[in-house]
Amino acid sequence: MKATVLVVDDEPTQRELLQHVLQEKLGYRAVTVPGGMAAVDYVLSGQQPVPDVVLLDLSMPDVDGMQVIRTLRPLCPELPIVVLTAYGSLENAVAAVRAGASDFLAKPVSKERLGVSIQNARRTQGLFDEVRRLQRQIQPRIDFSDLAGPSAAFDRCVTLARRMATSVELPVMLVGENGTGKRMLAQAIHGASPYGDKPYVAASCGMLEGTQGWERLFGTFTMGGVPEMLTRGLLAQAHETTLLLEHPEYMTIPMQHALLHALQHARVQMHHGHHVHALNTRVIATLSGSLEDLIGQGKLHAAWRQVLGKVSILVPTLRARPADILPIAQALVEKYCMLEHKFLHGLADDAEYWMQCQAWPGNIRQLSHMLHRAVVMCTNERITLSDLQGYVGPHSLQPTPVRPMMHEFSTTPAEKAADAAALSLVQQGGVLRPLAEVEAEVIRHALSQCHGRITKAARELGIGRSTLYRKLQEMGEVA
C-alpha cells in the first residue's frame, strides 16, 4: 500500500504541482488541503487514516504552519511534518524544527531533495514504531493469574471478568468497596483484551474539578487565541484503547452529562474550542456502590444506565474472602522484599493467625500498607505479630487474636504415638466413620505433630495454608 502524504498549501498551483511530483515521480499517494485549519481537521477528525507524512507550507492566511505544528504535535507526537516554504531563512528553519518539524525545505525544491526528505521522515517514523513495540514487550502487565485466590467469591468475580475481557465493545462496571482491588482487576481485563498491547488511560474522576478538570478530560483547542497550543485530554488519549473511569460518581452532573454524550456518540468536542474528533474506546468503570443506588442518591446521571448497565461485576471485600488473606499477604511480602532489597522467609505463625482474625475494613489496600511497613521494620527472618501491630492506619484492627489459636496439642512421643494409633476409619460395629470426621481428626493430628505450626502442617498434609485455614474455620477451631 502506498504511503500517504498530506500537502498543505494555500496556493492551488503549488498544491497541484506537489501532488503531481509526489504521485507521478515519487510513487506516493498525495492528498491536498487548502489551509492550516483544514489540515488539522483532516488529521484529527478520525474519518480517514492519519497520513504518513505532512508536507506543510509555513505561510498561510488562515492559520500559519507554525501554529499547525504546535496544534498537531501534542496529539500526534510521532507524525512526521516537513515544512516547505519560500521563506527559507535560517531563523525560520530553526523555529520550525524547535516547534516539532522533522525537516525544513526552501522553495523551489528539487524532486530528489523532496524524496530524500520524505524518506528520512518515514524512516524516523519507523524507528518510533520499533521503540513502541519494544516498550510494549517490557511493560509490566497484570494477568488474571496474578489475582487468583482459592475463595469461591473471588473465583466467580475473576471468571466473569475473563469472559468480558475478550470484547472491546462491551463496557464493564466493577462495583466494590475502596481498596478491594478494582483497579488491578481492570488492568487484568485490559491486558487480556484486544487492546492489551496498548497502554490504558485512567481517569481519577474525583480529581476532575472546575475548569482544569474539564480541560484535563476533554482537552483544549483554540487557534489564534489563548492558549495557542492544543492540550490533549484523557478522552483523546483513550482513542482505540481502554478508558478506566475511577468513581465517576465523584464528578459533577454537568461533566457527567458531557462525558456521556461523548461516549454515546463516539465524538469528543474539546473544551474552549469547536474542534471535534473521533472517540473509539472501551470503558471500564469502578463504582463504590451499585449503579441504581448511586443514581437514586443523585450522584450519577441516569444515562449511565445505557452506558454501564450491561455488565456489572461485584468485587468482594477481603473479609468476604478469608481464604485469600494469606496468599495475598505472601505475594505482598515478596513484592515489598524486592522493592526494599530485603530477604525474609515470609510470615511467622502468630502473624498469620492474627491476620486471619481481622475484619480488614480497609481491604487489600490496608493489608498492603501494613505489610510494606512490616517488611521495612522487620529485623528477624520472618515477619512476626509485633511487626504488624506497630502499624497505625485509617482503620482500626484487633490488637490481639480474638480467641485462642487451637486447643492444646500433645507433644510427647508417647502422646503422638497414641494419637496416631487412635486414627481409625471404622466406628464400633464396623460402620465407616464420616469423611468430615476423619478429615478433622487427621488435621488435628497433623497440627499436633507440627506443634501447632499451621504452615508446616499444611506442607505435611500436601495442601495450601489457605486451604488448611478454611478447613479449620469449618471445624470451628479458628475465628
N, C-alpha and C positions, 0 to 999 in steps of 0.2 A: 504494500500500500504506500502511495506517495506521501511524503511529508507535506504538511500544510504550512504555508507562510501567509500571515495576515499583513497586508500592505495598508498602512495608514497614512494618507496624504490628502490634503485639501485640493490639490490641483488634478483635474481629471486626466490631462495629458500625461502627467507623471505617473499616475496610477496605471494607466493603460500600458505605458512603456515598461514599467517594472513587472506588471503581470505577464506581458509577452516574454520578457527575458527569463523570468522565473519558470514559466511553463514550457516555452519552446526551446530555450537554450540550456537551462539548468535542470529540467525534469521535475520540478516541484509542482504541487497544486497551490495556486495563488488565489486568495480571497481578498477583495479590496473593500475598504470603508472610507468615507469622505472626511472623517474628523476624529478628534480625540474622544468625544463623548460616545460616538458610535463604536469606537474600538473597545472602550470599557464595557459597553452593553454587550458587545459580541462575546467578549471573553468571559464575563461573569454571569450571563443570562442562563447558562446551562442548557440552552436549546440546541447547541451544537458542540462537538468536541473542542477542547481548548487547543489552539494552534500550536504547532511545534516551535515556531519562531515568529516573532513580531518584528516587522520592518517599519520603523516609526519615523515620520517626519518631525523635526523638532519645532518648527514654527507653523502654527495653525491658528486660525482666527477664533474658534470656539473655545477649545481647551488645548493648550500647548503640550508638546511632547514631554516636557519635564514633569508636568503635573500628571500626565497619564502614567508615567513611570512610577511616581510616588503613590498613585492610586492603586495600580496593579501589583506592585511589589509585595505589600503585606499579604494579599490574598493568594498570589501566585509567586511565591519566593523563588521558584526554580524555572520560571518561564523565561527563555532567552529573548532579550529585546535588543535589537540592533538599531541604533539611531542613524538616520540618513538625512543630511541637511545641507543646504547651500551655504550655511554659516559655519564654515569649518575652522573656527578659531580654536586655539589650544584651551582657552578658558571654557568654551562650550563643551569640549570633549571631556575635560576633567569633571565638570559639573554633572554631565550625563552619566559618566561612569560611577561617580560617587552616589548618584541617585539610584543606581541599580542597573544601568545599561550594560549589556555584555560586550558591545563594541560600538565604535563611532566611525562613520564613513562620511566623507565630504563629497557633495555632488560636483560634477558628474563622476560616477563611479563605473569602473570597467566591469564587464561581465565576470572576469576572472577574480577580481578583488571581492565582488559581491558573493560569488560562490564560495570562496575561501572563508569569508566571514560567517556565512550561514553554516558551513560545515563545522567550523570551530565552535559555534554556539550550540549546535546539536551534539557535538562530542562532549561538551561540558554538561549538557542535559543528561547524557548517558552516564556520566560519572556520578551525578546526583542520584540517578535511579539505582546505581550499583551500591552507593552508600546507604540508601534507604533499605535495599534488600539485605545488606549485611547487618544493619541496625535491627531489622526485624528478627534476624536469626539469633542475636544475642539478647534481645529484650526479654526480661523475665515475664513469664505468663502464668496466671493462676489456672490450674487444671482442676477438674472435679475431684480427682484423686487426692488433691491437697486438702479437700474439705470433708473427706469421708469420715464417718463415725459409726459406731455399732448401734446407736439408738435408732429405733424404728421411726420416731418422729422426724429426725433429720434425714433419714434414708428416703422417706416419702418426699420430702422437700427437694432433695437432690435429684431423685428420679424424675420428677416433673420438670425441674429446671433443665435436665439433659434433653428432654423431649422438645422443649421450647427453643433450645439453642440452635437448632437446625434452620430456623426461619429468620429472615431479616425483615419480614413484613409485619409480623405479629408483635405488638407491644407487650411488655411483661411488667406486672406490678408486684413488687416484693414488699410484703407487709410484716412488720415486726418491731419489737422494742428497740431502742437505741442500744448499740453495742452487740447485737446478735450476729453480726457478720453479713449484713445485707450487701455491702459494697463488694466483699470478696466473692459472694455468690454471683453478683452482677458481672464481675470480672471473669469468672469462670464461664458464664453464659456467653459473654462476648468472645472469649478465647476459643470456644468450641463452635462459633458461628462462622458463616462465610466471610464476615468482616474481621475474623480473628487475626489476620496478618497486618491489620492497621491499628494504630493506637485509638482507644476510645476517648470520648470527650466527656468529662464530668462537670456538671453544673451544681454547685452547692447553693441551692435556692435561697437559703437563709442569708447569704451574703449579697444577694442581688437587691440592693435597696437604692431608692432615689434614681436620679438621672444617671449616675455611674452604673447602677445595676442594669438599666435599660441598654446603655451603650455596651456593657460587658456581654449581655446576652445577644443583642441584635446587631451590634457594630454601629459605626457611624460612617456617613458618606456625604461629604459636602465639597463640591467642586467650586473653586474660586472664592471660598469663604473661609471661615474658621470653625473647626480645624480643616486644613487643606488636605491632610493625608487621611487615607482610609484606615479605619480601625476594624480589624477582623473580629467579629463577635463569635461567641461559642457556637451558635447555630451554624454559621458558615464553616467553622472548623469541623462540625459533625456531619457535613455532607458526605454521603457514602461511607459512613461508619456508624458506630453506636453512640447514642446520646444518653448518658446516665443522669437523670434528674433526681437529685437527692433532696427529698422532702419538699415537693412543690407546694405543699400546704403552707409553707413559710413565706411564699411570695404574695404580693398584693393581688387582689382580684383583677384590677385592670391589666397588670402584667401577665397574669394567667390567661386572660382573655386574648391578649395579643399573641402569646405563645401558642395557645390552642389554635388560633386562626392560622398561624404559620405551619403547624404540624398537619392540620386538616387539609390545607390547600397546597402543601409541599412548596411553598414560596415564602421567602423572608424579605420584608422591607426593612431596610436599615433605619436606625434612629437618626433623626435630623437629616433625612435625605429621601429622595424619590426612588432611588435605585432598588430594584427587586431582583433577587437571584434565586436559583433553584435550591430546594432542600429535599434530599433523599436520605433519610436517616432511620435507624431502628431505635425506638425509645425503650429504655428500662428505667422505671421509676421506683423509688423507695419511699414508703409511707410509714408513719408511726402508728397509724390506726387504719381501720377499714375504710374503703372508699366512701361507702354510704354514710358512715358516721362523720367523716370529715366534711362531706358535702352538707349533711344536716346541721353541723356546727357552724357552717358558713366559712370554713377555712379553705374549701376547694370549690371552684366553679363547677356547676352542674354538667358542663360539656365534657368534663373529664371522663364521664361515663362512656362516651363514644370513643375516646382515645385509649383509655386504660381498662375499660370494663370487660375485656375479653378473657384475660388470663391473670389470675391472682395466685401468688404463691405465699403461703404463710411460713415465715422463718421462725422456728421455735426458740423460746428462751433457753438459756443454759440450764436453768432449774428444771425445765421440762425434758431435758436430755442428760440425766446424771451419768449415764454410761459413757458419755463423750468427754466428761471433765478431764479425766486422766490422759487420754490420748491427746487432747488439745493442749493440756499443760506440758506434756513431754515435748510436743512439737515446738511450743513456745520457748521452753528451756533451751532446746537445741538451737533455735533461731537466735536467741539473745546471747548464748555462749559464743556463737560465731561472730556476732556483732561486737561483743566486748572482748573477744580474744581470750576466752577462758575455757577450761576443760573441767566439766563436772559430770558426775555419774548419775545425774537425774535427781529424783526426789526421794527423800527418806520416807519410811512408812508412816511416821507421825504426821508429816506434811501431806502425804496423800490422803490419809484418813480425814484430816482437818478440812481439806479442800472438798472432800465428798460431803461433808456435813453442812456446807454453806449454801445459802439460797442464791447467791450471786445476783443481787438486784441490778448491778451494772453489766451483767452478762460477760461475754468474751472480752470486751474492752477492759473491764475491771480486772479480770484474771490476767490479761496481758500486762497491764501496768504493774500489777503486784509482782508478777514473776520477773519482769525486767529489773525491778528494784532488787528482788531477792538474788538474782544472778550476780548483780554488781556487789551486793553486800556479803554474799556467802564466802566463808573462809574455810569450809570443810569440803569433803569430796562430794557430798550431797546437800541439797537444799533441805533444811530442817524446819520444823514448826516455828522456831524462834526467828528464822529469816523471814518467814511470811508474816508473822504477827506484828512486825515493825512497820508494816505498810499503813499509811494514812491516805485514804481516798475519799471520794464524794459519797460513797455508800458504806454503811456500816456492815461489819461481818461479826460472826460469833467469835469471842476471844478464845474459847476453848471448845473442844468437841462436846456435843450436847449429851452424849451418852457413852458408856464405856465401849471400847473397841470390840471386845469379844469376851466371852466367858474365859475363865482360867483354863489354860491348856496343860495337859500332862507333859512333863519334861523329863522324867527319869526314864532310863532304858526299860525298866520293868513295866512302867506305865505305858510306854509306847508299844511294847510287845503285846500288852493286854488289849490296848486299843485296836491293834492290827488283828488280833485273834477274834475280837468282838464283831468285826465286819462280816456280815453274813447276808446271803441273798434270799434265805428261806426263813419264814416265821415258824412258830410252833405248828405242828400238824402238816408240815411240808408245803405250806402255801407260800408262793413267792411274795417278797416284800414289794411295795410300790416303788417305782423307779425314783420318784422325787425323794422318798425317804432314804433310799440307798445313796443317791447322789449327795444329799445333805450330810450323811454320815461320812462319806468319802472326803468331802470338803473339810469337815471338822477335823478329820484325821490328818489331812494334809497340813492344815494350819497348826495342828499340834506338833507334827514332825518339824515344821519350819519355825517353831517358837512364835507363831502369830504373825510372821512376816508375809504380808499379802503378795508382794512381788515374787518372792521365792516360791511360795505355794502355787501361784498361778503358773510359774515356769515348770514346776514339778508335775502339775496336772496337765500341762500342754495346752493351756488356754490363755487368753489375754487377761491383763489385770482388770480391764473394764468389765469383761465378761464375769470374772470372779466377783467383783463388787456387786454387779447386778444380781447374781445368784445369792449373795449374802443378804442383799436387801430383800429379796423374795423370801429368804429364810427368816427374816426379822432380826438378823444379827447386827446390822448397822442401820443407822437412820437414813 
